[in-house]
Amino acid sequence: MAVIADKCPDITITVVDINKERIDAWNEENLEKLPIFEPGLSEKIKKCRGQNLFFSSEIEKNIQCADMIFISVNTPTKKKGLGAGQASDLKWVEACARQVAEFATGYTIVVEKSTLPVKTAEVIKNILAASQTNLEKTNKSFDVLSNPEFLAEGTAIKDLEDPDRVLIGGENQNAIDILSNIYNNWVPRKKILHTNIWSSELAKLTANAFLAQRISSINSISALCEATGASVSEVSRAIGSDKRIGSKFLDSGPGFGGSCFKKDILNLVYLSNYFGLPEVAEFWEQVTILNNWHQHRISKLIVKKLFGTITEKKICILGFSFKANTNDTRESSAIVICKDLLEEGARLSIHDPKVSEKQISSDLGVEPIAKENYPANKENNYGGWEFHSDILTAAKGSDAVVVLTEWEEYSTIQWDLIAKSMRKPSWVFDSRSIVVKEKVLKAGLNLWRLGDGN
C-alpha cells in the first residue's frame, strides 16, 4: 500500500486493522519503531503518510467510503479441526468479508491480497451476495478479484517497483481493468497478466511451492556433497549456468522459512488430497519433510562435532530472522535449530541486528536466563539462552559460533578477535556460506560449511 501511495499520489489509501496498538505503531513519529523492518519502507511511509496514506482502526467508516478493498489478513495453517496441519485457516478472511458485506456502500471491488487456497473467492462472493438480498434497499454491488503478491521480504520494495509480473484474476473485465490501471501508473502493461480467478489463486501457491522445492533440492544435494567431497557452491554454479534451470534459489542454507513457503505447500498437499490426487500430495509433502530433516541434521552435526555433547557449553548463534534484511522470524530455521540445541542442554548466546529479545523469547517459548542464574534447568538438562546486541560479546567464551542468517555484517567479522575470546578447540558452523574461509582457518578455528566436502 505504501508503494501504491507513492506511485499514485491521486489515490487515497487507508490501512485499517482491529489492533489499535498496531495502528498506533504505524503512526509512530519515530520511523525506527515501525512494526516491520523492510529496506526502503520507512522512506515511503515518511513521504506518503498524512498525504495520501493513512493508518486507522476505524474500520466501519473506512469500508463505507472505499471504492476498492484489499483483504490482506493472515491465513495461518489450521491447528485443529478439519484439515488441521495442512489447510489454511480462513476465519480472518471470512470475518473481513462479513465486515465488507455489512458496511460497504454502492459498488465495491474486493481484492484478495492474502495467499489463499483455490476457491476462496467463492466463499467471499457468497458472503457478499448474501448482503444483496434486497437490492433496492442496500444499493450494494461487488466484484471479487484475486491479486496475489510475488515479493520477497528484504527486497519487497524493489520487487513491487519493478515486478516480474502483476497477476490479476477475475470474472468482470471492467473490474480487472480498474485495478490494472492502478498498477499501470508504473508497471508496463505487458507485465500485467489477466487470468480467471481460480488460476490466479493457484498460481500463487504454485510459485511458492516451486521456489521451496528448489531450496529443498539443493539442500539435499549439500548433504551429498559433504559425504562425497564435492562442493555444493560449485555444483550450484554448474547447474545454474544451464538456461533451462537458472541460478535463482540454488543457494544452500539452513532451510526455508518465512510466512508462506511451508504454509502454501501444506495447503497444496491438502487440496491435492481433497481433490483425490494422493500422489500429487505425497510429492509436495516430501518438500517440507526434507526441509525439516535438513534443519535437524544441522543441529545433530553441531553436537557431533563438539564431542557428542553440548550440555552447559556456550554456543553463539548469529542470526535469528528467517533471512537477511527482515525482522520476520516466522518458520525461521533458527527456531528449530536453537530448540534442538536447548534440548541438548546448551547455553545459547543469540545475536540478530533486527530481531528483538522479546520476539526470540516468544519463538523459543522460553525466557532468557541471566548469566549468574545459569544453568537454570539442571533437573531436566534443558539449556538456556541470552541475548546480545554485540557480536564480540555474544561469542566470548563460546565453544562454537553458528551462522544461521546471511546478514552482511557476519561476512566481515574479524575472526582473529573472536578466536581469542573463545574456548579451545573452537568451531565455526557456517550454514550460509558467507564467512571468509581463509580468515576463519587462519584464526585457528575449525570450520564446517554447509555442502563443503573438502
C-alpha positions, 0 to 999 in steps of 0.5 A: 500500500505504501508503494501504491501511495507513492506511485499514485499520489491521486489515490487515497489509501487507508490501512485499517486493522482491529489492533489499535496498538498496531495502528498506533505503531504505524503512526509512530513519529519515530520511523525506527519503531515501525512494526516491520523492518523492510529496506526502503519502507520507512522512506515511503511511509515518511513521504506518503503518510498524512498525504495520501496514506493513512493508518486507522482502526476505524474500520466501519467508516473506512469500508463505507467510503472505499471504492476498492478493498484489499483483504490482506489478513493472515491465513495461518495453517489450521491447528485443529479441526478439519484439515488441521496441519495442512489447510489454511485457516480462513476465519480472518478472511471470512470475518473481513468479508462479513465486515465488507458485506455489512458496511460497504456502500454502492459498488465495491471491488474486493481484492484478495491480497492474502495467499489463499487456497483455490476457491476462496473467492467463492466463499467471499462472493457468497458472503457478499451476495448474501448482503444483496438480498434486497437490492433496492434497499442496500444499493450494494454491488461487488466484484471479487478479484484475486491479486496475489503478491510475488515479493520477497521480504528484504527486497519487497520494495524493489520487487513491487517497483519493478515486478516480474509480473502483476497477476490479476484474476477475475470474472468482470473485465471492467473490474480487472481493468480498474485495478490494472490501471492502478498498477499501470501508473508504473508497471508496463502493461505487458507485465500485467497478466489477466487470468480467471480467478481460480488460476490466479489463486493457484498460481500463487501457491504454485510459485511458492511451492516451486521456489521451496522445492528448489531450496529443498533440492539443493539442500539435499544435494549439500548433504551429498556433497559433504559425504562425497567431497564435492562442493555444493557452491560449485555444483550450484554454479554448474547447474545454474549456468544451464538456461533451462534451470537458472541460478535463482534459489540454488543457494544452500542454507539452513532451510526455508522459512518465512510466512508462506513457503511451508504454509502454501505447500501444506495447503497444496498437499491438502487440496491435492488430497481433497481433490483425490490426487494422493500422489500429487500430495505425497510429492509436495509433502516430501518438500517440507519433510526434507526441509525439516530433516535438513534443519535437524541434521544441522543441529545433530552435526553441531553436537557431533562435532563438539564431542557428542555433547553440548550440555552447559557449553556456550554456543553463539548463534548469529542470526535469528530472522528467517533471512537477511534484511527482515525482522520476520522470524516466522518458520525461521530455521533458527527456531528449530535449530536453537530448540534442538540445541536447548534440548541438548542442554546448551547455553545459547548466546543469540545475536540478530541486528533486527530481531528483538529479545522479546520476539526470540523469547516468544519463538523459543517459548522460553525466557532468557536466563541471566548469566549468574542464574545459569544453568537454570534447568539442571533437573531436566538438562534443558539449556538456556539462552541470552541475548546480545546486541554485540557480536564480540560479546555474544561469542566470548567464551563460546565453544562454537559460533553458528551462522544461521542468517546471511546478514552482511555484517557476519561476512566481515567479522574479524575472526582473529578477535573472536578466536581469542575470546573463545574456548579451545578447540573452537568451531565455526558452523557456517550454514550460509556460506558467507564467512571468509574461509581463509580468515576463519582457518587462519584464526585457528578455528575449525570450520564446517560449511554447509555442502563443503566436502573438502 
